[in-house]
Amino acid sequence: HKKQNMLFKNIIGQEKIKNILRNSADNNHIAHAISLFGQNGIGKFKLALAYLQYLNCQNPQNGDSCNQCPNCRMFNNFAHPNLHLIYPIVKPDNAKTVTCLDFFENFQKLLSEKDYFDLNDWINYLGTDNKQIRIFENESTQIAETISNPPYNKGYKGIIIWQPDKMNDVFANKIL
């Protein structure tokens, strides 16, 4: 796996939103929820990762994460305790319950190999044979546990929900 560099400077364009996010962090005006939307392939997911890393960086420099402190190194491996990823998955026929964590290695591989990706790239990594992928109800339990625990190292926890349009109704209602 190549390591990710989740830095604002590595995101093509998006200068206006990068400045808004930087200013919110620098002025300690952190919203409890942010929705990034737009066309596929413009880097919304990568922007969310860069913002969360910036919020947790121990030594931000020149409007970006240092990429050297222990927190940044953990983010570059998608292993920071304050980083929680929710994404659509396929439920195997023989599974009673399934969560994103069951597919984390696959998702980590996709994140490490592609700077920009879309749902079709993820479906190809899963090899789903055209099965429908969803964000299932079980993820709401993961989110409840995540928000009930204090953040690591007095930082900021972030739950990034990629492809929220793939939430099943039960999950969507529970988190709202």
N, C-alpha and C positions, 0 to 999 in steps of 0.2 A: 504494500500500500504506500502510495506517496502521501506525505503529510499535507493537509490543507493549510493554507494561510488565509484565515478568515479575517481579512483586513478590508477596510473601506476602500483603500487605494487599489485593491485587486478587482473591484467591481466596476465594470465598464459603464460609464454614464451615471445616471441617477444622482447627479450632484445635488439637486435641490433636496431630495429626501435624505441623502446622506448628511447634509448640513442640518436638517431638522432633527434627525436622530442624534447627531453629535451634540447639538445645542441642548437637547433635552437631558442628555447624560451629564454634560458639563455643568448645567444649572440645576441638577438634581430634581428635574421635573419629569419623572418617569411615569408614563401612563400605565395603568394596570392591564391594558390590552391594546394591541396595535394590529390593524388589518392592512396587509400589503396586498394589493391586487393589481392586475394588469395582464398584458399579453404573456404568453408562454415564452420562456427563454430570455427574459430581461433581468433575471438575477434576484428575484424576490426572496427566495429561500436563502441564497447566499448573503443577501443583505440582512436578513433576520439573524443569521449566524454571526455576522460581523458585528452587529449591534450588541448582541448578548455578550460576545467576547469583549467588546469595548467596555461594557458595563462592569465586567468582572476583572478586567486587566488591572494589575497592581502598579503599573508604571506607564500609563498612556502618554504618547508623545506625538506632537504635531497633529492632533486630531485623529489619531488612530491607535490601535492596540500596539503594545511594544513587541508582541510576538515572541518574547523571550522569557517572561516570568512563568512560574509554575502554572498559574491559571491559563495563560495563553497556550502553553504546551499541552495542557489537558484538552483544551478546546480543539487544537489541531489534530488530536486523535479521537475527537468526539467522545471523550471520556470524562468531561467535567461534570461533577455532581449537580451543578445548577442547570445543565443543559438536558432538556427532555424533549424528545422528538416523537411526534405522533404522525403516522402516515398510513395510507391504505395498504391492506394486506389481503391475502387469500386464505380462506379457512380450509385446511385440509379436510377431506371427507371423513376421516376417522377421528378428528379432534372435537372435543366438547367445547373447549375454550381455547382462544388464541389471542395473543397480543403482539404489538409491534416488536417487543423484545425478542420474540421468537424468530424474527426476521432481521434483527439488528446487524448481524454480520454481513448479510446481503446488502442492506441499506448503506452500511459503512463503506463497503466496497464500491458501490455506485458513487457515493459522495467523494471517495478518494480518487476515482478514475475519471470522473467527468466534472468539469467546472460548472457547466450548465446542462441541465437534463430536464426531461418532461415525463409525463405519466407513461408514455409508450416505452421510454428507456427503462423505467422501473418494472413495467410489466415484462419486458424482455429479461431482466435480471431474475425475476421471480419464476419465469417459465411457466406461466399459469395456464397455458393451453386454453386461452380465452375465457377462463373462469372470471366471474365478476369479482373485482377487488373492492373492499370497503374498509372503513374505520368502524370497528365493531364496538358494541356496548362495553365490553371488558376494559376498554381504554379509560372509561370514566372512573373506574376504581383506581387505576394508575394515577390519574390526574388528582383525585381526592387525596391519595397518599402523598403525592408530590407537594401539593400546596399545604398540607398539614405539617410538614417538617420544615424546620428553619433552613434558610439558605446556607450553603457551604461558605465558610470563611467570610461571613458577613457580606456576601455579595448579593447578586440579583439572580433569582431563579427565572427561567424562561421555559415556557412550553410552546414549542413551535409545531403548529398543526399544518402539515403540508397536504394540499389537495382537500380542503375542508368540504368541498362539494361531494366527496365520497363518504361522508359520515352517514351511518344508518340513522334512522329517525330516533331510535331509543337513545343512542349516544348523544345526538344533537340536543335532544330535550334535557338530558341529564346535565350536560355542561352549561346549558343556558340557565 
